[in-house]
Amino acid sequence: MKVAWYNIGNKAEFEAKGIPQEAFTKELEDLGQQEIVFLKGFEFSVIFMGEMLTPSLNGRNPYDKGKVACYVDPETSDVWVGHETDM
């Protein structure tokens, strides 16, 4: 699977806010405006393109679900989302 990746934020900065959820819109190169949600539950999760992605669930980082994926950089806490592409 070839994936186009986008840096959408930082997990540590989100967690420092002490809120359970944050929704925001990001302009992603070939996808245009995308609604993205960061969630704090039993684990950090991201809703992207209608899919809930939980990186680190069952040791999977990146976590992929169908044609979308999410990765959290363990060194910087940067959050990346991606979608399958024909590039």
mmCIF file as gemmi writes it, N, C-alpha and C atoms, coordinates in Angstrom:
data_model
loop_
_atom_site.group_PDB
_atom_site.id
_atom_site.type_symbol
_atom_site.label_atom_id
_atom_site.label_alt_id
_atom_site.label_comp_id
_atom_site.label_asym_id
_atom_site.label_entity_id
_atom_site.label_seq_id
_atom_site.pdbx_PDB_ins_code
_atom_site.Cartn_x
_atom_site.Cartn_y
_atom_site.Cartn_z
_atom_site.occupancy
_atom_site.B_iso_or_equiv
_atom_site.pdbx_formal_charge
_atom_site.auth_seq_id
_atom_site.auth_asym_id
_atom_site.pdbx_PDB_model_num
ATOM 1 N N . MET Axp A 1 ? 0.843 -1.179 0 1 0 ? 1 A 1
ATOM 2 C CA . MET Axp A 1 ? 0 0 0 1 0 ? 1 A 1
ATOM 3 C C . MET Axp A 1 ? 0.884 1.236 0 1 0 ? 1 A 1
ATOM 4 N N . LYS Axp A 2 ? 0.711 2.109 -0.995 1 0 ? 2 A 1
ATOM 5 C CA . LYS Axp A 2 ? 1.401 3.397 -1.031 1 0 ? 2 A 1
ATOM 6 C C . LYS Axp A 2 ? 0.516 4.417 -0.327 1 0 ? 2 A 1
ATOM 7 N N . VAL Axp A 3 ? 1.137 5.21 0.546 1 0 ? 3 A 1
ATOM 8 C CA . VAL Axp A 3 ? 0.376 6.144 1.367 1 0 ? 3 A 1
ATOM 9 C C . VAL Axp A 3 ? 0.932 7.554 1.209 1 0 ? 3 A 1
ATOM 10 N N . ALA Axp A 4 ? 0.041 8.543 1.047 1 0 ? 4 A 1
ATOM 11 C CA . ALA Axp A 4 ? 0.403 9.957 1.09 1 0 ? 4 A 1
ATOM 12 C C . ALA Axp A 4 ? 0.212 10.407 2.541 1 0 ? 4 A 1
ATOM 13 N N . TRP Axp A 5 ? 1.283 10.893 3.181 1 0 ? 5 A 1
ATOM 14 C CA . TRP Axp A 5 ? 1.265 11.243 4.6 1 0 ? 5 A 1
ATOM 15 C C . TRP Axp A 5 ? 1.183 12.752 4.808 1 0 ? 5 A 1
ATOM 16 N N . TYR Axp A 6 ? 0.525 13.16 5.902 1 0 ? 6 A 1
ATOM 17 C CA . TYR Axp A 6 ? 0.365 14.571 6.268 1 0 ? 6 A 1
ATOM 18 C C . TYR Axp A 6 ? 0.595 14.737 7.766 1 0 ? 6 A 1
ATOM 19 N N . ASN Axp A 7 ? 1.43 15.688 8.14 1 0 ? 7 A 1
ATOM 20 C CA . ASN Axp A 7 ? 1.648 16.018 9.546 1 0 ? 7 A 1
ATOM 21 C C . ASN Axp A 7 ? 0.494 16.914 9.98 1 0 ? 7 A 1
ATOM 22 N N . ILE Axp A 8 ? -0.289 16.461 10.967 1 0 ? 8 A 1
ATOM 23 C CA . ILE Axp A 8 ? -1.495 17.206 11.336 1 0 ? 8 A 1
ATOM 24 C C . ILE Axp A 8 ? -1.456 17.813 12.727 1 0 ? 8 A 1
ATOM 25 N N . GLY Axp A 9 ? -0.438 17.551 13.51 1 0 ? 9 A 1
ATOM 26 C CA . GLY Axp A 9 ? -0.4 18.121 14.854 1 0 ? 9 A 1
ATOM 27 C C . GLY Axp A 9 ? 0.553 17.366 15.747 1 0 ? 9 A 1
ATOM 28 N N . ASN Axp A 10 ? 0.422 17.601 17.05 1 0 ? 10 A 1
ATOM 29 C CA . ASN Axp A 10 ? 1.328 17.006 18.02 1 0 ? 10 A 1
ATOM 30 C C . ASN Axp A 10 ? 0.533 16.424 19.186 1 0 ? 10 A 1
ATOM 31 N N . LYS Axp A 11 ? 0.745 15.153 19.45 1 0 ? 11 A 1
ATOM 32 C CA . LYS Axp A 11 ? 0.027 14.443 20.515 1 0 ? 11 A 1
ATOM 33 C C . LYS Axp A 11 ? 0.307 15.05 21.886 1 0 ? 11 A 1
ATOM 34 N N . ALA Axp A 12 ? 1.553 15.374 22.19 1 0 ? 12 A 1
ATOM 35 C CA . ALA Axp A 12 ? 1.918 15.928 23.503 1 0 ? 12 A 1
ATOM 36 C C . ALA Axp A 12 ? 1.244 17.284 23.742 1 0 ? 12 A 1
ATOM 37 N N . GLU Axp A 13 ? 1.176 18.116 22.701 1 0 ? 13 A 1
ATOM 38 C CA . GLU Axp A 13 ? 0.522 19.421 22.839 1 0 ? 13 A 1
ATOM 39 C C . GLU Axp A 13 ? -0.973 19.25 23.091 1 0 ? 13 A 1
ATOM 40 N N . PHE Axp A 14 ? -1.613 18.308 22.408 1 0 ? 14 A 1
ATOM 41 C CA . PHE Axp A 14 ? -3.028 18.028 22.635 1 0 ? 14 A 1
ATOM 42 C C . PHE Axp A 14 ? -3.244 17.54 24.067 1 0 ? 14 A 1
ATOM 43 N N . GLU Axp A 15 ? -2.446 16.586 24.521 1 0 ? 15 A 1
ATOM 44 C CA . GLU Axp A 15 ? -2.617 16.03 25.864 1 0 ? 15 A 1
ATOM 45 C C . GLU Axp A 15 ? -2.365 17.077 26.944 1 0 ? 15 A 1
ATOM 46 N N . ALA Axp A 16 ? -1.477 18.046 26.687 1 0 ? 16 A 1
ATOM 47 C CA . ALA Axp A 16 ? -1.177 19.102 27.664 1 0 ? 16 A 1
ATOM 48 C C . ALA Axp A 16 ? -2.385 20.014 27.898 1 0 ? 16 A 1
ATOM 49 N N . LYS Axp A 17 ? -3.303 20.071 26.955 1 0 ? 17 A 1
ATOM 50 C CA . LYS Axp A 17 ? -4.505 20.898 27.105 1 0 ? 17 A 1
ATOM 51 C C . LYS Axp A 17 ? -5.48 20.314 28.121 1 0 ? 17 A 1
ATOM 52 N N . GLY Axp A 18 ? -5.367 19.013 28.408 1 0 ? 18 A 1
ATOM 53 C CA . GLY Axp A 18 ? -6.221 18.363 29.391 1 0 ? 18 A 1
ATOM 54 C C . GLY Axp A 18 ? -7.679 18.241 28.978 1 0 ? 18 A 1
ATOM 55 N N . ILE Axp A 19 ? -7.936 18.216 27.683 1 0 ? 19 A 1
ATOM 56 C CA . ILE Axp A 19 ? -9.302 18.086 27.186 1 0 ? 19 A 1
ATOM 57 C C . ILE Axp A 19 ? -9.478 16.702 26.553 1 0 ? 19 A 1
ATOM 58 N N . PRO Axp A 20 ? -10.703 16.186 26.529 1 0 ? 20 A 1
ATOM 59 C CA . PRO Axp A 20 ? -10.9 14.833 25.981 1 0 ? 20 A 1
ATOM 60 C C . PRO Axp A 20 ? -10.994 14.777 24.466 1 0 ? 20 A 1
ATOM 61 N N . GLN Axp A 21 ? -11.297 15.921 23.831 1 0 ? 21 A 1
ATOM 62 C CA . GLN Axp A 21 ? -11.51 15.898 22.382 1 0 ? 21 A 1
ATOM 63 C C . GLN Axp A 21 ? -11.22 17.269 21.799 1 0 ? 21 A 1
ATOM 64 N N . GLU Axp A 22 ? -10.639 17.266 20.594 1 0 ? 22 A 1
ATOM 65 C CA . GLU Axp A 22 ? -10.418 18.512 19.873 1 0 ? 22 A 1
ATOM 66 C C . GLU Axp A 22 ? -10.668 18.254 18.393 1 0 ? 22 A 1
ATOM 67 N N . ALA Axp A 23 ? -11.587 19.017 17.817 1 0 ? 23 A 1
ATOM 68 C CA . ALA Axp A 23 ? -11.882 18.906 16.385 1 0 ? 23 A 1
ATOM 69 C C . ALA Axp A 23 ? -11.314 20.127 15.687 1 0 ? 23 A 1
ATOM 70 N N . PHE Axp A 24 ? -10.741 19.915 14.52 1 0 ? 24 A 1
ATOM 71 C CA . PHE Axp A 24 ? -10.177 21.017 13.755 1 0 ? 24 A 1
ATOM 72 C C . PHE Axp A 24 ? -10.18 20.654 12.281 1 0 ? 24 A 1
ATOM 73 N N . THR Axp A 25 ? -9.999 21.653 11.447 1 0 ? 25 A 1
ATOM 74 C CA . THR Axp A 25 ? -9.958 21.467 10.002 1 0 ? 25 A 1
ATOM 75 C C . THR Axp A 25 ? -8.552 21.764 9.521 1 0 ? 25 A 1
ATOM 76 N N . LYS Axp A 26 ? -8.035 20.914 8.661 1 0 ? 26 A 1
ATOM 77 C CA . LYS Axp A 26 ? -6.702 21.1 8.073 1 0 ? 26 A 1
ATOM 78 C C . LYS Axp A 26 ? -6.821 21.056 6.561 1 0 ? 26 A 1
ATOM 79 N N . GLU Axp A 27 ? -6.033 21.885 5.913 1 0 ? 27 A 1
ATOM 80 C CA . GLU Axp A 27 ? -5.914 21.858 4.455 1 0 ? 27 A 1
ATOM 81 C C . GLU Axp A 27 ? -4.826 20.843 4.119 1 0 ? 27 A 1
ATOM 82 N N . LEU Axp A 28 ? -5.204 19.764 3.454 1 0 ? 28 A 1
ATOM 83 C CA . LEU Axp A 28 ? -4.261 18.715 3.078 1 0 ? 28 A 1
ATOM 84 C C . LEU Axp A 28 ? -4.109 18.729 1.562 1 0 ? 28 A 1
ATOM 85 N N . GLU Axp A 29 ? -2.883 18.829 1.122 1 0 ? 29 A 1
ATOM 86 C CA . GLU Axp A 29 ? -2.525 19.03 -0.288 1 0 ? 29 A 1
ATOM 87 C C . GLU Axp A 29 ? -3.534 18.524 -1.301 1 0 ? 29 A 1
ATOM 88 N N . ASP Axp A 30 ? -3.638 17.244 -1.483 1 0 ? 30 A 1
ATOM 89 C CA . ASP Axp A 30 ? -4.503 16.71 -2.54 1 0 ? 30 A 1
ATOM 90 C C . ASP Axp A 30 ? -5.918 16.374 -2.072 1 0 ? 30 A 1
ATOM 91 N N . LEU Axp A 31 ? -6.208 16.564 -0.778 1 0 ? 31 A 1
ATOM 92 C CA . LEU Axp A 31 ? -7.533 16.245 -0.245 1 0 ? 31 A 1
ATOM 93 C C . LEU Axp A 31 ? -8.367 17.479 0.074 1 0 ? 31 A 1
ATOM 94 N N . GLY Axp A 32 ? -7.751 18.652 0.081 1 0 ? 32 A 1
ATOM 95 C CA . GLY Axp A 32 ? -8.47 19.869 0.454 1 0 ? 32 A 1
ATOM 96 C C . GLY Axp A 32 ? -8.729 19.927 1.952 1 0 ? 32 A 1
ATOM 97 N N . GLN Axp A 33 ? -9.78 20.627 2.35 1 0 ? 33 A 1
ATOM 98 C CA . GLN Axp A 33 ? -10.144 20.775 3.761 1 0 ? 33 A 1
ATOM 99 C C . GLN Axp A 33 ? -10.634 19.438 4.319 1 0 ? 33 A 1
ATOM 100 N N . GLN Axp A 34 ? -10.031 19.022 5.436 1 0 ? 34 A 1
ATOM 101 C CA . GLN Axp A 34 ? -10.432 17.77 6.086 1 0 ? 34 A 1
ATOM 102 C C . GLN Axp A 34 ? -10.707 18.018 7.557 1 0 ? 34 A 1
ATOM 103 N N . GLU Axp A 35 ? -11.831 17.51 8.035 1 0 ? 35 A 1
ATOM 104 C CA . GLU Axp A 35 ? -12.17 17.564 9.45 1 0 ? 35 A 1
ATOM 105 C C . GLU Axp A 35 ? -11.41 16.439 10.154 1 0 ? 35 A 1
ATOM 106 N N . ILE Axp A 36 ? -10.693 16.799 11.221 1 0 ? 36 A 1
ATOM 107 C CA . ILE Axp A 36 ? -9.892 15.833 11.975 1 0 ? 36 A 1
ATOM 108 C C . ILE Axp A 36 ? -10.24 15.983 13.446 1 0 ? 36 A 1
ATOM 109 N N . VAL Axp A 37 ? -10.276 14.883 14.173 1 0 ? 37 A 1
ATOM 110 C CA . VAL Axp A 37 ? -10.582 14.909 15.599 1 0 ? 37 A 1
ATOM 111 C C . VAL Axp A 37 ? -9.5 14.142 16.351 1 0 ? 37 A 1
ATOM 112 N N . PHE Axp A 38 ? -8.937 14.777 17.391 1 0 ? 38 A 1
ATOM 113 C CA . PHE Axp A 38 ? -8.058 14.096 18.345 1 0 ? 38 A 1
ATOM 114 C C . PHE Axp A 38 ? -8.928 13.705 19.532 1 0 ? 38 A 1
ATOM 115 N N . LEU Axp A 39 ? -8.765 12.476 20.021 1 0 ? 39 A 1
ATOM 116 C CA . LEU Axp A 39 ? -9.537 11.971 21.153 1 0 ? 39 A 1
ATOM 117 C C . LEU Axp A 39 ? -8.619 11.389 22.214 1 0 ? 39 A 1
ATOM 118 N N . LYS Axp A 40 ? -8.959 11.621 23.463 1 0 ? 40 A 1
ATOM 119 C CA . LYS Axp A 40 ? -8.246 10.987 24.571 1 0 ? 40 A 1
ATOM 120 C C . LYS Axp A 40 ? -9.235 10.083 25.274 1 0 ? 40 A 1
ATOM 121 N N . GLY Axp A 41 ? -9.014 8.791 25.179 1 0 ? 41 A 1
ATOM 122 C CA . GLY Axp A 41 ? -9.852 7.804 25.854 1 0 ? 41 A 1
ATOM 123 C C . GLY Axp A 41 ? -8.925 6.825 26.535 1 0 ? 41 A 1
ATOM 124 N N . PHE Axp A 42 ? -9.141 5.542 26.31 1 0 ? 42 A 1
ATOM 125 C CA . PHE Axp A 42 ? -8.22 4.545 26.861 1 0 ? 42 A 1
ATOM 126 C C . PHE Axp A 42 ? -6.855 4.674 26.212 1 0 ? 42 A 1
ATOM 127 N N . GLU Axp A 43 ? -6.817 5.194 24.996 1 0 ? 43 A 1
ATOM 128 C CA . GLU Axp A 43 ? -5.595 5.504 24.252 1 0 ? 43 A 1
ATOM 129 C C . GLU Axp A 43 ? -5.867 6.73 23.39 1 0 ? 43 A 1
ATOM 130 N N . PHE Axp A 44 ? -4.827 7.366 22.922 1 0 ? 44 A 1
ATOM 131 C CA . PHE Axp A 44 ? -4.957 8.48 21.993 1 0 ? 44 A 1
ATOM 132 C C . PHE Axp A 44 ? -5.48 7.952 20.658 1 0 ? 44 A 1
ATOM 133 N N . SER Axp A 45 ? -6.475 8.623 20.101 1 0 ? 45 A 1
ATOM 134 C CA . SER Axp A 45 ? -7.051 8.223 18.812 1 0 ? 45 A 1
ATOM 135 C C . SER Axp A 45 ? -7.258 9.442 17.929 1 0 ? 45 A 1
ATOM 136 N N . VAL Axp A 46 ? -7.385 9.178 16.642 1 0 ? 46 A 1
ATOM 137 C CA . VAL Axp A 46 ? -7.625 10.22 15.656 1 0 ? 46 A 1
ATOM 138 C C . VAL Axp A 46 ? -8.762 9.761 14.75 1 0 ? 46 A 1
ATOM 139 N N . ILE Axp A 47 ? -9.701 10.662 14.481 1 0 ? 47 A 1
ATOM 140 C CA . ILE Axp A 47 ? -10.719 10.388 13.474 1 0 ? 47 A 1
ATOM 141 C C . ILE Axp A 47 ? -10.288 11.137 12.219 1 0 ? 47 A 1
ATOM 142 N N . PHE Axp A 48 ? -10.102 10.373 11.14 1 0 ? 48 A 1
ATOM 143 C CA . PHE Axp A 48 ? -9.656 10.928 9.866 1 0 ? 48 A 1
ATOM 144 C C . PHE Axp A 48 ? -10.403 10.23 8.745 1 0 ? 48 A 1
ATOM 145 N N . MET Axp A 49 ? -11.015 11.011 7.87 1 0 ? 49 A 1
ATOM 146 C CA . MET Axp A 49 ? -11.779 10.487 6.732 1 0 ? 49 A 1
ATOM 147 C C . MET Axp A 49 ? -12.823 9.456 7.193 1 0 ? 49 A 1
ATOM 148 N N . GLY Axp A 50 ? -13.456 9.749 8.33 1 0 ? 50 A 1
ATOM 149 C CA . GLY Axp A 50 ? -14.531 8.902 8.834 1 0 ? 50 A 1
ATOM 150 C C . GLY Axp A 50 ? -14.1 7.651 9.567 1 0 ? 50 A 1
ATOM 151 N N . GLU Axp A 51 ? -12.814 7.458 9.763 1 0 ? 51 A 1
ATOM 152 C CA . GLU Axp A 51 ? -12.31 6.26 10.455 1 0 ? 51 A 1
ATOM 153 C C . GLU Axp A 51 ? -11.637 6.644 11.771 1 0 ? 51 A 1
ATOM 154 N N . MET Axp A 52 ? -11.904 5.869 12.812 1 0 ? 52 A 1
ATOM 155 C CA . MET Axp A 52 ? -11.224 6.081 14.086 1 0 ? 52 A 1
ATOM 156 C C . MET Axp A 52 ? -9.953 5.234 14.09 1 0 ? 52 A 1
ATOM 157 N N . LEU Axp A 53 ? -8.823 5.902 14.252 1 0 ? 53 A 1
ATOM 158 C CA . LEU Axp A 53 ? -7.509 5.261 14.196 1 0 ? 53 A 1
ATOM 159 C C . LEU Axp A 53 ? -6.817 5.416 15.547 1 0 ? 53 A 1
ATOM 160 N N . THR Axp A 54 ? -6.319 4.321 16.094 1 0 ? 54 A 1
ATOM 161 C CA . THR Axp A 54 ? -5.679 4.337 17.407 1 0 ? 54 A 1
ATOM 162 C C . THR Axp A 54 ? -4.255 3.808 17.285 1 0 ? 54 A 1
ATOM 163 N N . PRO Axp A 55 ? -3.297 4.723 16.967 1 0 ? 55 A 1
ATOM 164 C CA . PRO Axp A 55 ? -1.912 4.262 16.872 1 0 ? 55 A 1
ATOM 165 C C . PRO Axp A 55 ? -1.464 3.722 18.23 1 0 ? 55 A 1
ATOM 166 N N . SER Axp A 56 ? -0.731 2.682 18.227 1 0 ? 56 A 1
ATOM 167 C CA . SER Axp A 56 ? -0.225 1.946 19.387 1 0 ? 56 A 1
ATOM 168 C C . SER Axp A 56 ? -1.184 0.872 19.86 1 0 ? 56 A 1
ATOM 169 N N . LEU Axp A 57 ? -2.409 0.822 19.354 1 0 ? 57 A 1
ATOM 170 C CA . LEU Axp A 57 ? -3.328 -0.257 19.716 1 0 ? 57 A 1
ATOM 171 C C . LEU Axp A 57 ? -2.737 -1.576 19.238 1 0 ? 57 A 1
ATOM 172 N N . ASN Axp A 58 ? -2.596 -2.497 20.135 1 0 ? 58 A 1
ATOM 173 C CA . ASN Axp A 58 ? -2 -3.802 19.836 1 0 ? 58 A 1
ATOM 174 C C . ASN Axp A 58 ? -0.594 -3.66 19.25 1 0 ? 58 A 1
ATOM 175 N N . GLY Axp A 59 ? 0.115 -2.607 19.667 1 0 ? 59 A 1
ATOM 176 C CA . GLY Axp A 59 ? 1.497 -2.415 19.22 1 0 ? 59 A 1
ATOM 177 C C . GLY Axp A 59 ? 1.625 -1.973 17.776 1 0 ? 59 A 1
ATOM 178 N N . ARG Axp A 60 ? 0.544 -1.497 17.173 1 0 ? 60 A 1
ATOM 179 C CA . ARG Axp A 60 ? 0.566 -1.114 15.76 1 0 ? 60 A 1
ATOM 180 C C . ARG Axp A 60 ? 0.759 0.399 15.624 1 0 ? 60 A 1
ATOM 181 N N . ASN Axp A 61 ? 1.909 0.805 15.169 1 0 ? 61 A 1
ATOM 182 C CA . ASN Axp A 61 ? 2.19 2.212 14.882 1 0 ? 61 A 1
ATOM 183 C C . ASN Axp A 61 ? 3.076 2.253 13.656 1 0 ? 61 A 1
ATOM 184 N N . PRO Axp A 62 ? 2.594 2.517 12.471 1 0 ? 62 A 1
ATOM 185 C CA . PRO Axp A 62 ? 1.304 3.14 12.222 1 0 ? 62 A 1
ATOM 186 C C . PRO Axp A 62 ? 0.147 2.151 12.342 1 0 ? 62 A 1
ATOM 187 N N . TYR Axp A 63 ? -1.015 2.722 12.627 1 0 ? 63 A 1
ATOM 188 C CA . TYR Axp A 63 ? -2.242 1.952 12.677 1 0 ? 63 A 1
ATOM 189 C C . TYR Axp A 63 ? -2.99 2.222 11.385 1 0 ? 63 A 1
ATOM 190 N N . ASP Axp A 64 ? -3.315 1.183 10.648 1 0 ? 64 A 1
ATOM 191 C CA . ASP Axp A 64 ? -4.048 1.391 9.398 1 0 ? 64 A 1
ATOM 192 C C . ASP Axp A 64 ? -5.389 0.679 9.457 1 0 ? 64 A 1
ATOM 193 N N . LYS Axp A 65 ? -6.339 1.277 8.776 1 0 ? 65 A 1
ATOM 194 C CA . LYS Axp A 65 ? -7.692 0.727 8.738 1 0 ? 65 A 1
ATOM 195 C C . LYS Axp A 65 ? -8.228 0.989 7.343 1 0 ? 65 A 1
ATOM 196 N N . GLY Axp A 66 ? -8.234 -0.036 6.548 1 0 ? 66 A 1
ATOM 197 C CA . GLY Axp A 66 ? -8.7 0.138 5.179 1 0 ? 66 A 1
ATOM 198 C C . GLY Axp A 66 ? -7.739 0.985 4.374 1 0 ? 66 A 1
ATOM 199 N N . LYS Axp A 67 ? -8.206 2.115 3.899 1 0 ? 67 A 1
ATOM 200 C CA . LYS Axp A 67 ? -7.397 2.96 3.029 1 0 ? 67 A 1
ATOM 201 C C . LYS Axp A 67 ? -6.797 4.163 3.746 1 0 ? 67 A 1
ATOM 202 N N . VAL Axp A 68 ? -6.912 4.238 5.086 1 0 ? 68 A 1
ATOM 203 C CA . VAL Axp A 68 ? -6.341 5.347 5.851 1 0 ? 68 A 1
ATOM 204 C C . VAL Axp A 68 ? -5.465 4.808 6.974 1 0 ? 68 A 1
ATOM 205 N N . ALA Axp A 69 ? -4.544 5.667 7.449 1 0 ? 69 A 1
ATOM 206 C CA . ALA Axp A 69 ? -3.617 5.248 8.494 1 0 ? 69 A 1
ATOM 207 C C . ALA Axp A 69 ? -3.248 6.441 9.369 1 0 ? 69 A 1
ATOM 208 N N . CYS Axp A 70 ? -2.738 6.148 10.568 1 0 ? 70 A 1
ATOM 209 C CA . CYS Axp A 70 ? -2.268 7.18 11.486 1 0 ? 70 A 1
ATOM 210 C C . CYS Axp A 70 ? -0.988 6.688 12.151 1 0 ? 70 A 1
ATOM 211 N N . TYR Axp A 71 ? -0.035 7.603 12.312 1 0 ? 71 A 1
ATOM 212 C CA . TYR Axp A 71 ? 1.263 7.291 12.912 1 0 ? 71 A 1
ATOM 213 C C . TYR Axp A 71 ? 1.621 8.392 13.899 1 0 ? 71 A 1
ATOM 214 N N . VAL Axp A 72 ? 2.136 8.023 15.07 1 0 ? 72 A 1
ATOM 215 C CA . VAL Axp A 72 ? 2.665 8.989 16.026 1 0 ? 72 A 1
ATOM 216 C C . VAL Axp A 72 ? 4.155 8.745 16.148 1 0 ? 72 A 1
ATOM 217 N N . ASP Axp A 73 ? 4.945 9.769 15.835 1 0 ? 73 A 1
ATOM 218 C CA . ASP Axp A 73 ? 6.398 9.663 15.938 1 0 ? 73 A 1
ATOM 219 C C . ASP Axp A 73 ? 6.769 9.533 17.413 1 0 ? 73 A 1
ATOM 220 N N . PRO Axp A 74 ? 7.424 8.443 17.811 1 0 ? 74 A 1
ATOM 221 C CA . PRO Axp A 74 ? 7.734 8.231 19.228 1 0 ? 74 A 1
ATOM 222 C C . PRO Axp A 74 ? 8.743 9.234 19.793 1 0 ? 74 A 1
ATOM 223 N N . GLU Axp A 75 ? 9.528 9.872 18.952 1 0 ? 75 A 1
ATOM 224 C CA . GLU Axp A 75 ? 10.521 10.838 19.432 1 0 ? 75 A 1
ATOM 225 C C . GLU Axp A 75 ? 9.974 12.254 19.553 1 0 ? 75 A 1
ATOM 226 N N . THR Axp A 76 ? 9.134 12.678 18.602 1 0 ? 76 A 1
ATOM 227 C CA . THR Axp A 76 ? 8.659 14.063 18.58 1 0 ? 76 A 1
ATOM 228 C C . THR Axp A 76 ? 7.196 14.211 18.97 1 0 ? 76 A 1
ATOM 229 N N . SER Axp A 77 ? 6.446 13.13 19.021 1 0 ? 77 A 1
ATOM 230 C CA . SER Axp A 77 ? 5 13.104 19.255 1 0 ? 77 A 1
ATOM 231 C C . SER Axp A 77 ? 4.198 13.73 18.118 1 0 ? 77 A 1
ATOM 232 N N . ASP Axp A 78 ? 4.841 13.98 16.968 1 0 ? 78 A 1
ATOM 233 C CA . ASP Axp A 78 ? 4.108 14.475 15.809 1 0 ? 78 A 1
ATOM 234 C C . ASP Axp A 78 ? 3.133 13.413 15.328 1 0 ? 78 A 1
ATOM 235 N N . VAL Axp A 79 ? 1.932 13.851 14.949 1 0 ? 79 A 1
ATOM 236 C CA . VAL Axp A 79 ? 0.883 12.952 14.479 1 0 ? 79 A 1
ATOM 237 C C . VAL Axp A 79 ? 0.776 13.093 12.963 1 0 ? 79 A 1
ATOM 238 N N . TRP Axp A 80 ? 0.812 11.957 12.289 1 0 ? 80 A 1
ATOM 239 C CA . TRP Axp A 80 ? 0.71 11.901 10.832 1 0 ? 80 A 1
ATOM 240 C C . TRP Axp A 80 ? -0.495 11.06 10.464 1 0 ? 80 A 1
ATOM 241 N N . VAL Axp A 81 ? -1.253 11.505 9.455 1 0 ? 81 A 1
ATOM 242 C CA . VAL Axp A 81 ? -2.318 10.689 8.888 1 0 ? 81 A 1
ATOM 243 C C . VAL Axp A 81 ? -2 10.498 7.419 1 0 ? 81 A 1
ATOM 244 N N . GLY Axp A 82 ? -2.539 9.438 6.86 1 0 ? 82 A 1
ATOM 245 C CA . GLY Axp A 82 ? -2.296 9.173 5.456 1 0 ? 82 A 1
ATOM 246 C C . GLY Axp A 82 ? -3.458 8.437 4.827 1 0 ? 82 A 1
ATOM 247 N N . HIS Axp A 83 ? -3.455 8.449 3.509 1 0 ? 83 A 1
ATOM 248 C CA . HIS Axp A 83 ? -4.473 7.714 2.768 1 0 ? 83 A 1
ATOM 249 C C . HIS Axp A 83 ? -3.8 6.99 1.62 1 0 ? 83 A 1
ATOM 250 N N . GLU Axp A 84 ? -4.39 5.87 1.243 1 0 ? 84 A 1
ATOM 251 C CA . GLU Axp A 84 ? -3.858 5.066 0.147 1 0 ? 84 A 1
ATOM 252 C C . GLU Axp A 84 ? -3.935 5.866 -1.152 1 0 ? 84 A 1
ATOM 253 N N . THR Axp A 85 ? -2.891 5.741 -1.95 1 0 ? 85 A 1
ATOM 254 C CA . THR Axp A 85 ? -2.83 6.483 -3.19 1 0 ? 85 A 1
ATOM 255 C C . THR Axp A 85 ? -2.213 5.624 -4.283 1 0 ? 85 A 1
ATOM 256 N N . ASP Axp A 86 ? -2.373 6.041 -5.518 1 0 ? 86 A 1
ATOM 257 C CA . ASP Axp A 86 ? -1.788 5.33 -6.661 1 0 ? 86 A 1
ATOM 258 C C . ASP Axp A 86 ? -0.463 5.938 -7.091 1 0 ? 86 A 1
ATOM 259 N N . MET Axp A 87 ? 0.092 6.871 -6.31 1 0 ? 87 A 1
ATOM 260 C CA . MET Axp A 87 ? 1.34 7.56 -6.678 1 0 ? 87 A 1
ATOM 261 C C . MET Axp A 87 ? 2.422 6.609 -7.096 1 0 ? 87 A 1
